[in-house]
């Protein structure tokens, strides 16, 4: 049997904060998830987004160390149009998250922005038009 790509896993210092951020981006996080040590949410196309706390990682591997830097992985969320990019960015920043790159018209033809999740991971928000 050939292995198949199944999930993306995030390790977080603050599970509740991370789940709240991704809920605002439309990820269907279970309601009781913040009280769990491991969380899974289904994504379009059959993939899953997984969360584990740093404590869970240390319980699995006592030698586990938090990776340095926030650019270990990149996640991107497609919006319907340029106005949706702007509204999503503004909504996340208004909710207290840090904007890393304000919405702009990228040279490759997309409306593009970046917001940091609670663990400092840059999350791209984009649309395929510049209107």
Number of C-alpha atoms within 10 A of each C-alpha: 3 4 5 6 9 11 15 14 14 17 19 22 14 14 23 15 16 18 23 16 18 17 13 13 18 10 18 15 18 13 8 8 16 17 10 12 14 14 21 17 15 15 14 7 7 9 13 18 18 16 22 19 19 19 15 16 17 13 11 10 10 10 8 13 10 11 9 7 9 13 11 9 11 10 11 13 14 14 20 11 16 22 16 16 27 20 13 20 27 16 14 19 16 11 12 10 18 17 19 17 15 14 23 16 16 13 9 8 11 20 24 27 24 23 23 19 21 21 16 15 19 23 21 19 25 28 22 15 16 17 10
